Every structure is written in C-alpha cells, then in structure tokens.
C-alpha cells in the first residue's frame, strides 16, 4: 500500500517513509513551526504528515485572503526555500524536492504487485499525475486502467478533463465501488 503522494509505503504491516524524503523531514517541521509562529491558526489547519505538510484552509471565513496570507508567509519562511509547494482544493502542500508524485507511486505499486488492471479515483490536482501515468501505461498496452474523476465544487477542471469518466460526488463514488465489488464477486473465476 502506498500513501501520502507516494512518500509512504506499508510493507509487511509497518509504515516506511520513502528514503529520498528523509533528508527533508527537518525542513518540513521547520516550515510547520514557522507558520504556527507567524499566523494564527484560526482560518487554517496545519497537518504535518512527516514527509509532507498539508495546510488546509477550506473552512476559512475568507479563503482568498487566507490563501494569500499563507502564501506570503511561506514565501518568507527560510525552510520553504528547500521544498516544493503545490496547491490543491483549498490546500497548500509542502513536499520534499524529489521526483515522486501519485503517478510514480501508482506505477511502482502496479509493477510491484503484478496486477494487469486498475481503477484509480481522484478528486484533486495531485491525482492528475496518476491519471497521466495510468493513461501512459494503458497506451503502452501493458495494463487495463479506468480513470475516474469524482466531481465537486472545489475540484479543479483538469481532474475531469483527464479522467475517462466523472462521478458526481462522493455518494456516486460509493455506489460505483459497491457495484464494482458486486460485479467482481459475481464474475470471480
């Protein structure tokens, strides 16, 4: 199992941080502390995930102003000079500056598991990396893949544009998954 944009793996029941991210854990912690010291945590939630930091401002009274304040503060933070910043659905993510994303992670996972098909569901900009990678693997003729966007008011248009199909929200995604499980169970070999 892979998580946190490919920077964490679950192997044999224990979680492991992707080795390339380890040298940047200190910078990520410093950036978190800098934000806590320089901005009141009233309009955002800071989530230090180890190899990444997610700064959620979805519940801010004024998301536009909060985003601007966060970006300005991060620009002044010495630790962020050595990190990558990506924006998503009312979230700013800080990453180690290494070549890892959801696309590379899903490729690694598929190749390691030996499966020949996959369904990937996504609703955020970082999921587009996985859509692109899976579409590439499908075009190469090695895998059967279905790319599913889960629509919402906050979802960037690129998510739906790169997917094979679009589901309208979480409820439709749950229905889709239940139908898929039922179909697979009925067609088990």
HELIX and SHEET records of a PDB file:
HELIX    1   1 UNK A    4  UNK A    6  5                                   3    
HELIX    2   2 UNK A   19  UNK A   24  5                                   6    
HELIX    3   3 UNK A   25  UNK A   38  1                                  14    
HELIX    4   4 UNK A   63  UNK A   76  1                                  14    
HELIX    5   5 UNK A   78  UNK A   82  5                                   5    
HELIX    6   6 UNK A  102  UNK A  113  1                                  12    
HELIX    7   7 UNK A  127  UNK A  139  1                                  13    
HELIX    8   8 UNK A  157  UNK A  162  1                                   6    
HELIX    9   9 UNK A  169  UNK A  186  1                                  18    
SHEET    1   A 3 UNK A   2  UNK A   3  0                                        
SHEET    2   A 3 UNK A   8  UNK A  11 -1                                        
SHEET    3   A 3 UNK A  14  UNK A  17 -1                                        
SHEET    1   B 4 UNK A  45  UNK A  48  0                                        
SHEET    2   B 4 UNK A  52  UNK A  56 -1                                        
SHEET    3   B 4 UNK A  91  UNK A  96 -1                                        
SHEET    4   B 4 UNK A  83  UNK A  88 -1                                        
SHEET    1   C 3 UNK A 117  UNK A 122  0                                        
SHEET    2   C 3 UNK A 144  UNK A 150  1                                        
SHEET    3   C 3 UNK A 165  UNK A 167  1                                        
END                                                                             
